Amino acid sequence: MRGQGERTFAELVQVMQSSNREFGGIRGIAYKNQQHVIVNEKRAFEDINHFPSMPYHLVDVERILINRSKMSGVGRVLDYASSQGCPNACRFCAEPLVMKRRWSGLSAERVVDEWAFLTRKYDLSVINLVDNNFLVNRQRVETICLEIIRRQLSIAWQNVNSSVNVLAAYDREMWQLLAKSGCRSMLVGAESGEQEILDLLNKRCAVDDILKIANLSQQFGIKTSFSFMTGLPPIAGMDGIKREFKATMRIIHQILRTNKRYDIKLFLYTPYPGSSLYFESLNYGLHVAQSLSEWSKFELVNITTPWISNHFKQQVDQARVFAIPYFQREYLPGIGVKWSVFTFLRRLLSGLAGLRLKYAFFAFPLEYYWLRRRWKRMGLISEQGKR
Ligand code: SF4
Protein backbone atom coordinates (compact mmCIF):
# COMPACT_ATOMS: atom_id res chain seq x y z
CA MET A 1 0.00 0.00 0.00
CA ARG A 2 1.38 3.36 -0.95
CA GLY A 3 0.54 6.53 0.95
CA GLN A 4 -2.59 6.89 3.05
CA GLY A 5 -3.89 3.39 3.65
CA GLU A 6 -7.40 3.55 5.11
CA ARG A 7 -9.56 3.28 2.00
CA THR A 8 -6.98 1.30 0.09
CA PHE A 9 -6.88 -1.33 2.79
CA ALA A 10 -10.67 -1.58 3.00
CA GLU A 11 -10.88 -2.09 -0.79
CA LEU A 12 -8.06 -4.61 -0.72
CA VAL A 13 -9.85 -6.68 1.94
CA GLN A 14 -13.07 -6.57 -0.10
CA VAL A 15 -11.28 -7.76 -3.24
CA MET A 16 -9.48 -10.51 -1.35
CA GLN A 17 -12.83 -11.77 -0.06
CA SER A 18 -14.39 -11.72 -3.52
CA SER A 19 -14.17 -14.58 -5.97
CA ASN A 20 -12.40 -12.77 -8.84
CA ARG A 21 -9.47 -11.32 -6.80
CA GLU A 22 -8.93 -8.59 -9.36
CA PHE A 23 -6.47 -6.08 -7.89
CA GLY A 24 -6.03 -3.88 -10.97
CA GLY A 25 -8.74 -1.41 -9.91
CA ILE A 26 -7.45 -0.69 -6.41
CA ARG A 27 -5.79 2.68 -6.33
CA GLY A 28 -2.69 3.05 -4.17
CA ILE A 29 -1.29 -0.48 -4.20
CA ALA A 30 1.68 -2.15 -5.84
CA TYR A 31 1.78 -5.92 -6.11
CA LYS A 32 3.49 -8.82 -7.77
CA ASN A 33 1.68 -10.82 -10.43
CA GLN A 34 3.74 -13.87 -11.38
CA GLN A 35 7.14 -12.26 -11.90
CA HIS A 36 5.86 -8.77 -12.73
CA VAL A 37 5.61 -5.87 -10.32
CA ILE A 38 2.46 -3.88 -10.99
CA VAL A 39 2.12 -0.36 -9.62
CA ASN A 40 -1.48 0.86 -9.67
CA GLU A 41 -2.64 4.44 -10.00
CA LYS A 42 -2.12 6.71 -6.97
CA ARG A 43 -4.92 7.37 -4.52
CA ALA A 44 -5.65 11.00 -3.65
CA PHE A 45 -4.89 12.08 -0.08
CA GLU A 46 -8.09 12.49 1.86
CA ASP A 47 -9.17 14.64 4.82
CA ILE A 48 -9.04 12.24 7.78
CA ASN A 49 -12.26 13.73 9.18
CA HIS A 50 -14.01 11.61 6.54
CA PHE A 51 -12.92 8.44 8.31
CA PRO A 52 -14.80 6.90 11.23
CA SER A 53 -13.34 6.85 14.73
CA MET A 54 -10.74 4.23 15.55
CA PRO A 55 -12.67 1.09 16.55
CA TYR A 56 -10.94 0.46 19.88
CA HIS A 57 -13.85 -1.78 20.91
CA LEU A 58 -12.69 -4.42 18.39
CA VAL A 59 -9.61 -5.23 20.44
CA ASP A 60 -9.08 -6.19 24.07
CA VAL A 61 -8.08 -2.71 25.26
CA GLU A 62 -7.93 -3.79 28.89
CA ARG A 63 -5.26 -6.38 28.15
CA ILE A 64 -3.22 -3.83 26.17
CA LEU A 65 -3.44 -1.32 29.01
CA ILE A 66 -2.38 -3.85 31.64
CA ASN A 67 0.52 -5.22 29.60
CA ARG A 68 1.78 -1.77 28.78
CA SER A 69 1.47 -0.60 32.35
CA LYS A 70 3.48 -3.63 33.51
CA MET A 71 6.20 -2.90 30.97
CA SER A 72 6.54 0.84 31.45
CA GLY A 73 5.02 1.39 34.88
CA VAL A 74 3.40 4.63 33.71
CA GLY A 75 -0.22 3.77 34.31
CA ARG A 76 -3.02 3.22 31.82
CA VAL A 77 -1.78 4.64 28.53
CA LEU A 78 -3.57 4.40 25.19
CA ASP A 79 -2.19 5.43 21.78
CA TYR A 80 -4.15 7.93 19.73
CA ALA A 81 -3.51 9.52 16.29
CA SER A 82 -5.11 12.92 15.77
CA SER A 83 -3.44 13.70 12.45
CA GLN A 84 -1.61 12.21 9.50
CA GLY A 85 1.36 13.45 7.48
CA CYS A 86 3.68 16.41 7.79
CA PRO A 87 4.08 19.52 5.62
CA ASN A 88 7.87 19.66 6.07
CA ALA A 89 10.43 18.23 3.68
CA CYS A 90 13.36 17.14 5.82
CA ARG A 91 15.82 15.50 3.47
CA PHE A 92 16.47 12.37 5.55
CA CYS A 93 12.86 11.56 6.41
CA ALA A 94 10.50 8.97 4.93
CA GLU A 95 7.38 10.97 5.73
CA PRO A 96 7.53 13.36 2.72
CA LEU A 97 7.79 10.28 0.49
CA VAL A 98 4.79 8.54 1.99
CA MET A 99 2.33 11.43 2.38
CA LYS A 100 3.93 13.82 -0.14
CA ARG A 101 4.08 16.64 2.42
CA ARG A 102 0.35 16.67 3.03
CA TRP A 103 -1.12 16.95 6.50
CA SER A 104 -4.63 16.42 7.75
CA GLY A 105 -5.85 16.72 11.34
CA LEU A 106 -9.08 15.70 13.03
CA SER A 107 -11.17 18.69 14.08
CA ALA A 108 -10.45 20.00 17.57
CA GLU A 109 -13.99 19.19 18.74
CA ARG A 110 -13.71 15.59 17.58
CA VAL A 111 -10.32 15.16 19.23
CA VAL A 112 -11.59 16.43 22.59
CA ASP A 113 -14.81 14.38 22.33
CA GLU A 114 -12.82 11.22 21.63
CA TRP A 115 -10.23 11.89 24.35
CA ALA A 116 -12.99 12.49 26.90
CA PHE A 117 -14.81 9.33 25.81
CA LEU A 118 -11.70 7.11 25.84
CA THR A 119 -10.43 8.48 29.15
CA ARG A 120 -13.80 7.82 30.77
CA LYS A 121 -14.46 4.43 29.17
CA TYR A 122 -11.01 2.93 29.81
CA ASP A 123 -10.12 4.91 32.94
CA LEU A 124 -6.95 6.19 31.27
CA SER A 125 -4.06 7.89 33.05
CA VAL A 126 -2.81 9.46 29.85
CA ILE A 127 -3.38 9.64 26.08
CA ASN A 128 -0.21 8.90 24.13
CA LEU A 129 -0.07 10.75 20.81
CA VAL A 130 1.42 8.99 17.80
CA ASP A 131 1.07 11.87 15.30
CA ASN A 132 4.09 12.79 13.18
CA ASN A 133 3.61 16.50 13.72
CA PHE A 134 0.78 17.27 16.12
CA LEU A 135 1.28 21.03 16.40
CA VAL A 136 1.13 21.99 12.70
CA ASN A 137 -2.20 23.83 12.90
CA ARG A 138 -1.88 26.26 15.77
CA GLN A 139 -5.55 27.19 15.76
CA ARG A 140 -6.56 23.54 16.09
CA VAL A 141 -4.16 23.01 19.00
CA GLU A 142 -5.37 26.18 20.71
CA THR A 143 -9.01 25.07 20.40
CA ILE A 144 -8.18 21.58 21.73
CA CYS A 145 -6.51 23.11 24.80
CA LEU A 146 -9.25 25.68 25.41
CA GLU A 147 -11.95 23.07 24.98
CA ILE A 148 -10.33 20.73 27.55
CA ILE A 149 -10.13 23.63 30.00
CA ARG A 150 -13.68 24.89 29.26
CA ARG A 151 -15.20 21.44 29.77
CA GLN A 152 -13.06 20.98 32.92
CA LEU A 153 -11.88 17.61 31.67
CA SER A 154 -9.24 15.82 33.64
CA ILE A 155 -7.21 14.57 30.69
CA ALA A 156 -3.45 14.11 30.48
CA TRP A 157 -1.80 13.82 27.08
CA GLN A 158 1.81 13.16 26.20
CA ASN A 159 4.44 12.48 23.54
CA VAL A 160 3.51 15.49 21.41
CA ASN A 161 5.67 15.03 18.35
CA SER A 162 6.70 18.32 16.81
CA SER A 163 9.25 19.77 14.43
CA VAL A 164 11.48 22.52 15.79
CA ASN A 165 10.32 25.12 13.25
CA VAL A 166 6.67 24.72 14.26
CA LEU A 167 7.25 24.58 18.01
CA ALA A 168 9.73 27.47 18.06
CA ALA A 169 6.99 29.70 16.64
CA TYR A 170 4.77 29.03 19.68
CA ASP A 171 4.79 31.92 22.14
CA ARG A 172 4.68 31.76 25.94
CA GLU A 173 0.87 31.97 25.98
CA MET A 174 0.63 28.84 23.87
CA TRP A 175 3.10 26.99 26.09
CA GLN A 176 1.07 28.00 29.10
CA LEU A 177 -2.09 26.76 27.45
CA LEU A 178 -0.48 23.43 26.55
CA ALA A 179 0.68 22.90 30.12
CA LYS A 180 -2.65 23.99 31.65
CA SER A 181 -4.66 21.65 29.46
CA GLY A 182 -2.70 18.58 30.53
CA CYS A 183 0.17 18.27 28.02
CA ARG A 184 2.88 16.33 29.83
CA SER A 185 5.63 15.64 27.34
CA MET A 186 6.94 16.38 23.86
CA LEU A 187 9.21 14.73 21.35
CA VAL A 188 11.30 17.11 19.27
CA GLY A 189 13.37 16.12 16.24
CA ALA A 190 16.33 18.42 16.92
CA GLU A 191 18.77 16.37 14.76
CA SER A 192 21.95 18.47 15.05
CA GLY A 193 23.73 21.23 16.92
CA GLU A 194 25.39 22.50 13.73
CA GLN A 195 23.55 25.13 11.68
CA GLU A 196 25.17 23.97 8.45
CA ILE A 197 23.72 20.50 9.02
CA LEU A 198 20.26 21.77 9.96
CA ASP A 199 20.28 23.67 6.66
CA LEU A 200 21.53 20.64 4.75
CA LEU A 201 18.71 18.58 6.24
CA ASN A 202 16.20 21.31 5.34
CA LYS A 203 15.03 21.57 8.93
CA ARG A 204 14.09 25.23 8.43
CA CYS A 205 15.12 26.17 11.95
CA ALA A 206 18.07 27.64 13.82
CA VAL A 207 20.23 26.03 16.51
CA ASP A 208 18.93 28.69 18.93
CA ASP A 209 15.36 27.50 18.31
CA ILE A 210 16.30 24.15 19.89
CA LEU A 211 17.65 25.89 22.98
CA LYS A 212 14.60 28.14 23.12
CA ILE A 213 12.36 25.04 23.20
CA ALA A 214 14.52 23.50 25.96
CA ASN A 215 14.12 26.67 28.05
CA LEU A 216 10.39 27.06 27.49
CA SER A 217 9.58 23.43 28.21
CA GLN A 218 11.59 23.74 31.42
CA GLN A 219 9.68 26.89 32.43
CA PHE A 220 6.30 25.32 31.79
CA GLY A 221 7.10 21.91 33.25
CA ILE A 222 6.62 19.91 30.05
CA LYS A 223 9.13 17.08 29.85
CA THR A 224 10.80 16.94 26.45
CA SER A 225 12.71 14.34 24.46
CA PHE A 226 15.22 15.62 21.95
CA SER A 227 16.24 13.33 19.15
CA PHE A 228 19.62 13.76 17.38
CA MET A 229 21.44 11.97 14.62
CA THR A 230 25.05 12.01 13.64
CA GLY A 231 27.29 10.57 10.94
CA LEU A 232 25.63 12.18 7.93
CA PRO A 233 27.15 11.76 4.45
CA PRO A 234 30.50 13.61 4.30
CA ILE A 235 29.26 16.34 1.98
CA ALA A 236 31.56 18.82 3.73
CA GLY A 237 34.36 16.20 3.96
CA MET A 238 35.31 13.99 6.91
CA ASP A 239 36.12 17.09 8.95
CA GLY A 240 32.49 18.11 8.47
CA ILE A 241 31.37 14.90 10.23
CA LYS A 242 33.68 15.61 13.17
CA ARG A 243 32.48 19.23 13.39
CA GLU A 244 28.88 18.14 13.29
CA PHE A 245 29.45 15.53 16.04
CA LYS A 246 31.18 18.06 18.27
CA ALA A 247 28.45 20.66 17.80
CA THR A 248 25.80 18.03 18.57
CA MET A 249 27.58 16.97 21.77
CA ARG A 250 27.79 20.62 22.84
CA ILE A 251 24.11 21.30 22.32
CA ILE A 252 23.18 18.09 24.15
CA HIS A 253 25.29 19.35 27.04
CA GLN A 254 23.52 22.72 26.94
CA ILE A 255 20.09 21.09 26.86
CA LEU A 256 20.94 18.87 29.81
CA ARG A 257 22.26 21.86 31.73
CA THR A 258 18.76 23.29 31.38
CA ASN A 259 17.18 20.11 32.71
CA LYS A 260 19.01 16.85 33.33
CA ARG A 261 15.76 14.92 33.21
CA TYR A 262 15.26 15.63 29.52
CA ASP A 263 15.44 12.50 27.45
CA ILE A 264 18.13 12.54 24.74
CA LYS A 265 18.05 10.12 21.84
CA LEU A 266 21.18 9.82 19.72
CA PHE A 267 21.22 7.80 16.50
CA LEU A 268 23.61 7.14 13.69
CA TYR A 269 22.20 8.42 10.44
CA THR A 270 20.25 5.75 8.53
CA PRO A 271 19.61 6.52 4.84
CA TYR A 272 15.94 5.89 4.08
CA PRO A 273 15.50 4.62 0.52
CA GLY A 274 13.96 7.25 -1.74
CA SER A 275 14.80 10.25 0.47
CA SER A 276 16.95 12.89 -1.16
CA LEU A 277 19.79 12.29 1.28
CA TYR A 278 19.69 8.60 0.40
CA PHE A 279 20.55 9.44 -3.21
CA GLU A 280 23.32 11.70 -1.96
CA SER A 281 24.56 8.79 0.17
CA LEU A 282 24.92 6.62 -2.94
CA ASN A 283 27.61 9.07 -4.13
CA TYR A 284 29.55 8.25 -0.99
CA GLY A 285 29.50 4.50 -1.54
CA LEU A 286 26.31 3.43 0.25
CA HIS A 287 25.61 -0.20 -0.57
CA VAL A 288 22.10 -0.78 -1.92
CA ALA A 289 20.44 -3.83 -0.35
CA GLN A 290 19.75 -6.50 -2.97
CA SER A 291 17.37 -8.79 -1.18
CA LEU A 292 14.58 -8.73 1.38
CA SER A 293 16.83 -10.32 3.99
CA GLU A 294 19.46 -7.64 3.39
CA TRP A 295 16.80 -4.93 3.84
CA SER A 296 15.88 -6.51 7.16
CA LYS A 297 19.34 -5.56 8.46
CA PHE A 298 18.50 -1.88 8.03
CA GLU A 299 18.32 -0.42 11.53
CA LEU A 300 18.79 2.76 13.47
CA VAL A 301 21.62 2.02 15.87
CA ASN A 302 24.27 0.03 14.06
CA ILE A 303 23.80 0.92 10.42
CA THR A 304 26.93 0.52 8.36
CA THR A 305 27.26 3.60 6.24
CA PRO A 306 30.67 3.23 4.57
CA TRP A 307 31.97 6.66 5.58
CA ILE A 308 31.57 5.89 9.29
CA SER A 309 34.68 4.41 10.91
CA ASN A 310 34.65 2.03 13.85
CA HIS A 311 36.36 4.72 15.89
CA PHE A 312 33.52 7.16 15.19
CA LYS A 313 30.91 4.53 16.03
CA GLN A 314 32.68 3.88 19.31
CA GLN A 315 32.56 7.57 20.18
CA VAL A 316 28.84 7.71 19.44
CA ASP A 317 28.34 4.62 21.58
CA GLN A 318 30.36 6.18 24.37
CA ALA A 319 28.23 9.32 24.20
CA ARG A 320 24.99 7.34 24.13
CA VAL A 321 25.60 4.72 26.80
CA PHE A 322 27.98 6.59 29.05
CA ALA A 323 28.32 10.37 28.68
CA ILE A 324 24.64 11.28 28.32
CA PRO A 325 23.13 8.96 30.97
CA TYR A 326 25.95 9.50 33.44
CA PHE A 327 25.81 13.26 33.08
CA GLN A 328 22.16 12.85 33.98
CA ARG A 329 23.37 10.96 37.08
CA GLU A 330 21.31 8.00 36.26
CA TYR A 331 21.77 4.43 37.39
CA LEU A 332 25.31 3.38 38.34
CA PRO A 333 25.99 -0.31 38.86
CA GLY A 334 27.43 -0.10 42.35
CA ILE A 335 25.68 -2.79 44.35
CA GLY A 336 27.70 -3.75 47.40
CA VAL A 337 29.70 -0.52 47.39
CA LYS A 338 29.42 1.65 50.51
CA TRP A 339 27.08 4.59 50.12
CA SER A 340 29.80 7.24 50.49
CA VAL A 341 32.01 5.56 47.90
CA PHE A 342 29.01 5.11 45.67
CA THR A 343 28.11 8.80 45.94
CA PHE A 344 31.66 9.89 45.27
CA LEU A 345 31.94 7.61 42.23
CA ARG A 346 28.62 8.73 40.87
CA ARG A 347 29.58 12.38 41.11
CA LEU A 348 33.01 11.74 39.64
CA LEU A 349 31.59 9.85 36.68
CA SER A 350 28.84 12.39 36.17
CA GLY A 351 31.37 15.23 36.19
CA LEU A 352 33.61 13.41 33.73
CA ALA A 353 30.66 12.65 31.48
CA GLY A 354 29.64 16.31 31.51
CA LEU A 355 33.14 17.44 30.54
CA ARG A 356 33.29 14.90 27.75
CA LEU A 357 30.00 16.15 26.35
CA LYS A 358 30.84 19.83 26.73
CA TYR A 359 34.18 19.50 24.93
CA ALA A 360 33.16 16.55 22.76
CA PHE A 361 36.32 14.88 23.99
CA PHE A 362 36.16 11.11 23.92
CA ALA A 363 39.83 10.15 23.77
CA PHE A 364 41.34 7.93 26.54
CA PRO A 365 37.95 6.59 27.67
CA LEU A 366 39.38 4.83 30.74
CA GLU A 367 36.27 5.29 32.86
CA TYR A 368 34.15 3.94 30.02
CA TYR A 369 36.29 0.78 29.67
CA TRP A 370 36.21 0.32 33.43
CA LEU A 371 32.42 0.60 33.41
CA ARG A 372 32.07 -1.78 30.50
CA ARG A 373 34.10 -4.38 32.36
CA ARG A 374 31.80 -3.97 35.37
CA TRP A 375 28.70 -4.16 33.15
CA LYS A 376 30.02 -7.37 31.58
CA ARG A 377 30.75 -8.89 34.99
CA MET A 378 27.26 -7.99 36.12
CA GLY A 379 25.75 -9.45 32.96
CA LEU A 380 24.35 -6.08 31.87
CA ILE A 381 26.07 -6.37 28.50
CA SER A 382 27.07 -9.40 26.46
CA GLU A 383 30.61 -10.48 25.68
CA GLN A 384 30.21 -8.74 22.33
CA GLY A 385 29.54 -5.53 24.21
CA LYS A 386 25.81 -5.22 23.44
CA ARG A 387 23.60 -3.82 26.22
S1 SF4 B 1 9.27 17.43 10.54
FE1 SF4 B 1 9.58 15.32 11.20
S2 SF4 B 1 8.02 14.11 10.14
FE2 SF4 B 1 8.12 16.11 9.13
S3 SF4 B 1 9.51 15.79 7.42
FE3 SF4 B 1 10.73 16.57 9.13
S4 SF4 B 1 11.49 14.74 10.22
FE4 SF4 B 1 9.83 14.10 8.85
Boltz pocket constraint, residues with backbone or C-beta under 6 A from the ligand:
constraints:
  - pocket:
      binder: B
      contacts: [[A, 85], [A, 86], [A, 87], [A, 88], [A, 89], [A, 90], [A, 93], [A, 94], [A, 95], [A, 96], [A, 132], [A, 133], [A, 162], [A, 163], [A, 189]]
      max_distance: 6.0
